[in-house]
Amino acid sequence: MADDSGRSTLPLPDYDHLPLGALESRVRSLTAEEVEELLAFERTHADRLPVTEVLNARLEQLKSGAQPTQGDPSALRPEQGESRTGSPVTPATSPEPFGPPPHGTPDQRGKPKGDRT
């Protein structure tokens, strides 16, 4: 169970369950040392290329003088936030059909191919 204890000491809680988009935004609050710690963990565990690319890119930014942004690594993850469901399209905002399909509709019968002219 040493694997679990390593996960609990990582700079980002539930690191290995974060989607890539959430990781990209949350890693900005970490120091270079914390990003290096995540990178070492990633390389010895899942070694996911998109994740190592994000971590390497952020590490390079920090080494080039970027500063960690204000933020809380344990803040609510974007995927847990308020989400929109359903379609914003309503019958009032839907376009009118521009013509019946070739097979017809209940109120307008389709025409056989031979009668189209």
C-alpha positions as CSV (number, residue, x, y, z in Angstrom):
1,M,0.0,0.0,0.0
2,A,3.0,2.3,-0.3
3,D,1.4,3.4,-3.6
4,D,-1.6,4.8,-1.8
5,S,0.5,6.7,0.7
6,G,2.5,8.3,-2.2
7,R,-0.7,9.5,-3.7
8,S,-1.9,11.1,-0.5
9,T,1.2,13.2,-0.3
10,L,1.0,14.5,-3.8
11,P,0.6,18.3,-4.3
12,L,-2.8,17.8,-6.0
13,P,-5.4,15.7,-4.3
14,D,-6.8,12.9,-6.5
15,Y,-4.1,13.8,-9.1
16,D,-4.5,10.5,-11.0
17,H,-8.2,11.0,-11.3
18,L,-8.1,14.5,-12.8
19,P,-9.0,15.0,-16.4
20,L,-6.3,16.6,-18.5
21,G,-8.2,20.0,-18.7
22,A,-8.5,20.2,-14.9
23,L,-4.8,19.3,-14.5
24,E,-3.8,22.0,-16.9
25,S,-5.5,24.7,-14.9
26,R,-4.7,23.3,-11.4
27,V,-1.0,22.8,-12.1
28,R,-0.6,26.5,-12.5
29,S,-0.8,27.1,-8.7
30,L,2.2,24.7,-8.1
31,T,5.9,25.5,-7.6
32,A,8.6,24.0,-9.8
33,E,9.4,21.4,-7.1
34,E,5.7,20.3,-6.8
35,V,5.5,20.0,-10.6
36,E,8.7,17.9,-10.6
37,E,7.2,15.7,-7.9
38,L,4.0,15.1,-10.0
39,L,6.2,14.5,-13.1
40,A,8.2,11.9,-11.2
41,F,5.1,10.2,-9.9
42,E,3.5,10.2,-13.4
43,R,6.6,8.7,-15.0
44,T,6.8,5.8,-12.5
45,H,3.1,5.1,-12.6
46,A,0.8,5.7,-15.7
47,D,3.4,7.6,-17.8
48,R,0.7,9.2,-19.9
49,L,2.2,11.2,-22.7
50,P,-0.4,14.1,-22.7
51,V,0.1,14.5,-18.9
52,T,3.9,14.4,-19.0
53,E,3.7,17.0,-21.9
54,V,1.5,19.3,-19.7
55,L,3.8,18.9,-16.7
56,N,7.0,19.4,-18.7
57,A,5.5,22.5,-20.4
58,R,4.6,24.0,-17.0
59,L,8.0,23.1,-15.6
60,E,9.7,24.9,-18.4
61,Q,7.5,28.0,-17.9
62,L,8.4,28.1,-14.2
63,K,12.1,27.6,-15.0
64,S,11.8,30.5,-17.5
65,G,10.6,32.9,-14.8
66,A,6.8,32.2,-14.6
67,Q,5.3,32.4,-11.1
68,P,2.6,30.2,-9.7
69,T,-0.7,31.8,-10.0
70,Q,-3.1,32.4,-7.0
71,G,-5.2,29.4,-6.5
72,D,-5.9,26.5,-4.3
73,P,-4.9,23.1,-5.6
74,S,-7.7,21.6,-3.5
75,A,-10.3,23.9,-4.9
76,L,-13.4,22.5,-6.6
77,R,-12.5,20.7,-9.8
78,P,-14.1,22.2,-12.9
79,E,-15.8,18.9,-13.7
80,Q,-17.6,19.0,-10.4
81,G,-18.9,22.5,-10.8
82,E,-22.2,23.6,-12.0
83,S,-23.0,22.0,-15.4
84,R,-25.5,22.7,-18.0
85,T,-27.7,19.9,-19.2
86,G,-30.1,19.7,-21.9
87,S,-30.3,21.6,-25.1
88,P,-30.8,25.4,-25.3
89,V,-32.8,24.8,-28.5
90,T,-36.5,25.2,-28.2
91,P,-39.3,25.0,-30.8
92,A,-39.3,28.8,-30.8
93,T,-35.6,28.9,-31.7
94,S,-35.5,26.0,-34.1
95,P,-35.5,26.8,-37.9
96,E,-38.5,25.9,-40.0
97,P,-37.9,22.9,-42.3
98,F,-37.2,24.1,-45.8
99,G,-38.9,21.2,-47.7
100,P,-40.3,17.8,-47.1
101,P,-38.0,14.8,-47.3
102,P,-38.2,12.7,-50.5
103,H,-40.2,10.1,-48.8
104,G,-42.9,12.7,-47.7
105,T,-44.5,13.6,-44.4
106,P,-47.8,12.6,-43.0
107,D,-49.4,15.8,-44.3
108,Q,-47.6,15.9,-47.6
109,R,-47.0,12.6,-49.5
110,G,-43.8,12.0,-51.3
111,K,-43.7,11.9,-55.0
112,P,-42.4,8.9,-57.0
113,K,-39.2,9.6,-58.8
114,G,-40.8,9.3,-62.2
115,D,-43.2,12.2,-61.4
116,R,-40.5,14.7,-60.4
117,T,-40.1,17.4,-63.0
